[in-house]
Amino acid sequence: MTVLLSGSLAYDHIMVFPGHFEDHIIPDKIHVLNVSFLVDSLDRLRGGVAGNIAYSLALLGTPCRVVATAGVDFDEYRSALERVGVDTSGIHIIDHERTASAFITTDRADNQITGFYPGAMARARDVSVNEHREDVQLGVISPTDPEAMIRHVREFADAGVPYVFDPGQQIIALSGSALSEGVKSARMLIGNDYEFAMIGDKTGKSRDELIRACETVVVTYGDLGSTIYDNHGQSEFRIPAARATSVVDPTGAGDGYRAGLIHGMLAGLSWEEAGRMGSQAATFVVEVKGTQSHEYTAAEFARRFSESFPEYTDAVRALPDNPAAAG
């Protein structure tokens, strides 16, 4: 059985400015801003929420298929996903367009200036998940073109396919009614603490009402861990974060967490176990630069998991090996 992921695919262009933005911006001239920053590094990395989650799911041995749109520059990205076992048959290439791209410049204080070009992602609304639902056990709806997210919510709901609703960065672009519709039919709602506040503001629902509205709700708190509410809020599980050997780049940690959590859920683990699997999967992401630069085998994951959560070692004994993950 397969996890079907609807969401974004993008290239992240990461640049580092060795100074501080504020030293080069004159406040009373902001209305005629014209500033150039000389950066000392540039990395072009694979990204996008659907791609990130799929990559880590594949490392964990969970079959998954991505439904998304990409551009004519996608060949290298596709090869990287297929190398670890991701099914890319649902990725539609848009002629004469480029894959969505983010251009991020970070200064020494971790302030960021970002430009985002949606490119082929703007055509995601033209793609249906229905033609890719064969053998699908679970759907995941993550940030992409807002019209595509609404369409895929309705298609999964009409087909009776359980899905994870992860609106993330597109909460701002989605209406309150669209968010309420996504939550109402979802098997699981997931987001960080700030995102839950935004969903509440846009839908007019309190935090408790959101927790009761969905069978399972997951709220993440970065390095403070996460909380899983099950059975419409009747059960609550506090999940600690796993300790990383070093934090090189926190970008994409949440996507790694989602992959580990989903893998554990589909494997029939308890929420205490599945949540910790998510915590451990997140650490591999933050220890390297980029959201899809990490690699591990089942044995490596199991060793790290047992070190982080020795009382839950049995949860990873049956983790299937993925030879492709060894590189």
C-alpha positions as CSV (number, residue, x, y, z in Angstrom):
1,M,0.0,0.0,0.0
2,T,1.2,3.5,-0.9
3,V,1.2,7.0,0.6
4,L,0.0,9.5,-2.0
5,L,1.6,12.9,-1.4
6,S,0.0,16.1,-2.9
7,G,2.3,19.1,-2.4
8,S,5.1,21.3,-3.7
9,L,8.3,20.4,-5.5
10,A,10.9,23.2,-5.6
11,Y,14.5,24.1,-5.9
12,D,15.9,26.1,-2.9
13,H,18.7,28.6,-3.8
14,I,20.4,29.3,-0.5
15,M,22.7,32.3,-0.3
16,V,24.6,33.6,2.8
17,F,25.4,37.2,3.3
18,P,28.4,37.6,5.7
19,G,27.1,40.8,7.3
20,H,23.8,42.2,8.7
21,F,21.0,43.5,6.4
22,E,20.2,46.3,8.9
23,D,23.7,47.9,8.4
24,H,22.9,48.6,4.7
25,I,19.3,49.7,4.9
26,I,18.5,53.4,5.6
27,P,15.1,53.6,7.3
28,D,14.0,57.0,5.9
29,K,14.9,55.8,2.4
30,I,13.0,52.5,2.5
31,H,10.5,53.9,0.0
32,V,13.3,54.0,-2.6
33,L,15.1,50.9,-1.5
34,N,17.8,49.8,-3.9
35,V,20.3,47.5,-2.2
36,S,22.6,44.8,-3.4
37,F,24.2,42.2,-1.1
38,L,27.4,40.4,-2.1
39,V,27.0,36.8,-0.9
40,D,29.8,34.4,-0.2
41,S,28.0,31.1,-0.8
42,L,25.3,29.7,-3.0
43,D,23.7,26.2,-2.8
44,R,21.0,24.9,-5.1
45,L,19.1,22.2,-3.2
46,R,16.1,20.0,-3.8
47,G,13.0,21.0,-1.7
48,G,9.3,21.4,-1.6
49,V,7.2,19.8,1.1
50,A,5.9,16.8,-0.9
51,G,9.4,16.1,-2.1
52,N,10.9,16.4,1.4
53,I,8.3,14.1,3.0
54,A,8.5,11.5,0.2
55,Y,12.3,11.4,0.4
56,S,12.3,10.6,4.1
57,L,9.4,8.1,3.8
58,A,11.4,6.3,1.1
59,L,14.5,6.1,3.4
60,L,12.2,4.5,6.0
61,G,11.0,2.0,3.5
62,T,7.4,3.3,3.1
63,P,6.1,3.1,-0.5
64,C,5.1,6.6,-1.6
65,R,4.0,8.4,-4.7
66,V,4.1,12.2,-5.4
67,V,1.4,14.0,-7.2
68,A,2.6,17.4,-8.2
69,T,3.8,19.6,-11.1
70,A,7.3,20.4,-12.0
71,G,9.2,22.1,-14.9
72,V,11.5,21.1,-17.7
73,D,14.5,21.4,-15.3
74,F,13.3,18.5,-13.1
75,D,15.3,15.6,-14.5
76,E,18.0,15.6,-11.8
77,Y,15.5,16.0,-9.0
78,R,13.4,13.1,-10.4
79,S,16.5,10.8,-10.5
80,A,17.3,11.6,-6.9
81,L,13.8,10.7,-5.7
82,E,13.7,7.5,-7.8
83,R,17.1,6.5,-6.5
84,V,15.7,6.2,-2.9
85,G,12.5,4.5,-4.1
86,V,9.9,7.3,-4.5
87,D,7.3,6.7,-7.2
88,T,7.4,9.7,-9.5
89,S,4.7,8.6,-11.9
90,G,2.3,11.2,-10.6
91,I,4.6,14.1,-11.3
92,H,3.4,16.1,-14.3
93,I,6.0,18.1,-16.3
94,I,4.8,21.5,-17.5
95,D,6.2,22.4,-20.9
96,H,8.1,25.7,-21.1
97,E,8.0,26.2,-17.4
98,R,10.6,25.8,-14.6
99,T,10.2,24.0,-11.3
100,A,9.1,26.3,-8.5
101,S,12.1,28.0,-7.0
102,A,12.9,29.8,-3.7
103,F,15.7,32.3,-3.6
104,I,16.8,32.8,0.1
105,T,19.5,35.1,1.4
106,T,20.4,34.8,5.0
107,D,22.5,37.3,7.0
108,R,24.7,36.7,10.1
109,A,21.7,37.2,12.4
110,D,19.6,34.6,10.5
111,N,17.4,37.3,9.1
112,Q,16.1,36.2,5.7
113,I,15.0,37.8,2.4
114,T,13.2,35.4,0.2
115,G,11.8,35.5,-3.3
116,F,9.6,32.7,-4.5
117,Y,8.8,31.9,-8.1
118,P,5.9,29.3,-8.3
119,G,6.6,28.3,-11.9
120,A,5.1,24.9,-12.7
121,M,3.5,24.7,-9.2
122,A,0.8,27.2,-10.4
123,R,-0.5,24.4,-12.6
124,A,-1.0,21.9,-9.8
125,R,-4.7,22.8,-9.7
126,D,-5.0,21.1,-13.1
127,V,-3.9,17.7,-11.7
128,S,-6.3,15.3,-10.1
129,V,-5.3,12.7,-7.5
130,N,-8.0,10.3,-8.7
131,E,-5.9,8.9,-11.5
132,H,-3.1,8.1,-9.0
133,R,-5.1,6.5,-6.2
134,E,-4.4,2.8,-7.0
135,D,-3.2,1.0,-3.8
136,V,-3.3,4.2,-1.8
137,Q,-3.6,3.7,1.9
138,L,-3.2,7.3,3.0
139,G,-3.1,10.7,1.4
140,V,-1.1,13.7,2.4
141,I,-2.2,17.2,1.4
142,S,0.6,19.7,2.0
143,P,1.3,23.2,0.8
144,T,1.1,23.8,-2.9
145,D,-1.2,25.9,-5.2
146,P,-4.2,26.7,-2.9
147,E,-6.7,25.6,-5.6
148,A,-5.0,22.3,-5.9
149,M,-5.2,21.8,-2.1
150,I,-8.9,22.4,-2.1
151,R,-9.4,20.1,-5.1
152,H,-7.5,17.3,-3.6
153,V,-9.3,17.6,-0.2
154,R,-12.6,17.1,-2.0
155,E,-11.3,14.2,-4.2
156,F,-9.8,12.3,-1.2
157,A,-13.0,12.9,0.8
158,D,-15.3,11.8,-2.0
159,A,-13.3,8.7,-2.6
160,G,-13.2,7.8,1.1
161,V,-9.4,8.0,1.2
162,P,-8.1,9.0,4.7
163,Y,-5.7,11.9,4.5
164,V,-3.3,14.1,6.5
165,F,-4.1,17.8,6.2
166,D,-0.9,19.9,6.5
167,P,-1.8,23.4,5.2
168,G,1.4,25.0,6.5
169,Q,2.7,28.0,4.6
170,Q,-0.5,28.2,2.6
171,I,-2.7,28.9,5.6
172,I,-2.5,32.6,4.7
173,A,-3.7,31.9,1.1
174,L,-6.6,29.6,2.1
175,S,-9.9,30.9,3.2
176,G,-11.4,30.0,6.5
177,S,-14.0,27.9,4.9
178,A,-11.4,26.0,2.8
179,L,-9.4,25.3,6.0
180,S,-12.5,24.2,7.8
181,E,-13.3,21.8,4.9
182,G,-9.8,20.4,5.0
183,V,-9.9,19.8,8.7
184,K,-13.4,18.3,8.7
185,S,-12.7,15.4,6.5
186,A,-9.1,14.8,7.6
187,R,-7.8,11.7,9.3
188,M,-5.1,13.9,10.8
189,L,-4.4,17.6,11.1
190,I,-0.8,18.6,11.7
191,G,1.1,21.9,12.1
192,N,3.3,23.9,14.4
193,D,2.0,25.9,17.3
194,Y,2.0,29.2,15.3
195,E,0.2,27.6,12.4
196,F,-2.5,26.3,14.7
197,A,-3.1,29.8,16.0
198,M,-3.4,31.1,12.4
199,I,-5.9,28.3,11.5
200,G,-7.9,29.2,14.6
201,D,-8.0,32.9,13.6
202,K,-9.1,32.1,10.0
203,T,-11.7,29.5,10.9
204,G,-13.0,31.1,14.1
205,K,-12.4,27.9,16.0
206,S,-10.7,27.7,19.4
207,R,-7.7,25.4,19.9
208,D,-9.9,23.0,21.7
209,E,-12.5,23.0,18.9
210,L,-9.8,22.3,16.4
211,I,-8.5,19.4,18.4
212,R,-12.0,17.9,18.8
213,A,-12.7,18.4,15.1
214,C,-10.3,15.8,13.8
215,E,-9.6,12.2,14.8
216,T,-5.9,12.9,15.3
217,V,-4.2,16.3,15.8
218,V,-0.5,16.9,16.0
219,V,1.1,20.1,17.2
220,T,4.8,20.5,16.8
221,Y,7.1,22.8,18.9
222,G,10.5,22.5,17.2
223,D,13.2,21.4,19.6
224,L,10.6,21.3,22.4
225,G,9.0,18.2,20.8
226,S,5.4,17.7,19.9
227,T,2.0,16.8,21.2
228,I,-0.4,14.2,19.7
229,Y,-4.1,14.4,20.4
230,D,-6.0,11.3,19.5
231,N,-9.7,10.2,19.5
232,H,-10.9,13.8,19.0
233,G,-8.8,15.1,21.9
234,Q,-9.7,12.4,24.4
235,S,-6.1,11.1,24.6
236,E,-3.0,13.3,24.7
237,F,0.7,12.2,24.2
238,R,3.7,14.4,24.8
239,I,6.5,13.5,22.5
240,P,10.1,14.7,23.3
241,A,12.5,15.8,20.6
242,A,15.5,13.6,19.8
243,R,18.9,15.1,20.3
244,A,20.8,15.9,17.1
245,T,24.6,15.4,16.9
246,S,24.7,18.9,15.6
247,V,22.3,21.4,14.0
248,V,23.6,22.5,10.6
249,D,20.4,23.6,9.0
250,P,16.9,23.3,10.7
251,T,15.1,23.7,7.4
252,G,12.9,20.7,6.6
253,A,12.9,19.2,10.1
254,G,9.1,19.3,10.2
255,D,8.9,17.4,7.0
256,G,11.3,14.7,8.4
257,Y,9.1,14.5,11.5
258,R,6.0,14.0,9.4
259,A,7.6,11.2,7.4
260,G,8.7,9.3,10.6
261,L,5.3,9.8,12.2
262,I,3.4,8.6,9.2
263,H,5.7,5.6,8.8
264,G,5.1,4.7,12.5
265,M,1.3,5.2,12.2
266,L,1.0,2.9,9.1
267,A,3.2,0.3,10.8
268,G,0.7,0.1,13.6
269,L,2.9,1.6,16.3
270,S,1.5,3.4,19.3
271,W,1.4,7.2,19.2
272,E,4.2,7.2,21.8
273,E,6.3,5.1,19.4
274,A,5.3,6.8,16.1
275,G,5.8,10.3,17.5
276,R,9.3,9.4,18.7
277,M,10.0,7.9,15.3
278,G,9.1,11.3,13.8
279,S,11.4,13.0,16.3
280,Q,14.3,10.8,15.3
281,A,13.7,11.2,11.6
282,A,13.8,15.0,12.0
283,T,17.3,14.9,13.5
284,F,18.8,13.4,10.4
285,V,17.5,16.4,8.4
286,V,18.9,19.1,10.6
287,E,22.4,17.5,10.8
288,V,23.1,18.4,7.1
289,K,22.6,21.3,4.8
290,G,19.5,20.9,2.7
291,T,16.2,19.1,3.2
292,Q,17.1,16.0,1.1
293,S,20.8,15.6,1.8
294,H,20.6,13.1,4.6
295,E,20.9,9.3,4.1
296,Y,20.6,6.4,6.4
297,T,19.9,2.6,6.4
298,A,17.3,0.9,8.6
299,A,20.2,-0.3,10.8
300,E,21.5,3.3,11.2
301,F,18.1,4.6,12.0
302,A,17.4,1.9,14.5
303,R,20.7,2.5,16.3
304,R,20.1,6.2,16.6
305,F,16.5,5.7,17.7
306,S,17.6,3.2,20.4
307,E,20.1,5.7,21.7
308,S,17.5,8.4,21.8
309,F,14.7,6.4,23.2
310,P,16.1,3.2,24.8
311,E,12.8,2.3,26.4
312,Y,11.2,2.1,22.9
313,T,13.8,0.0,21.1
314,D,11.2,-2.6,20.1
315,A,9.5,0.0,17.9
316,V,12.3,-0.2,15.2
317,R,13.1,-3.9,15.2
318,A,10.8,-4.5,12.2
319,L,12.0,-1.4,10.2
320,P,12.4,-2.6,6.6
321,D,15.8,-2.1,5.1
322,N,16.0,0.1,2.0
323,P,19.3,-0.7,0.2
324,A,19.0,2.4,-2.0
325,A,19.3,4.5,1.2
326,A,22.9,3.5,1.5
327,G,23.7,5.7,-1.4
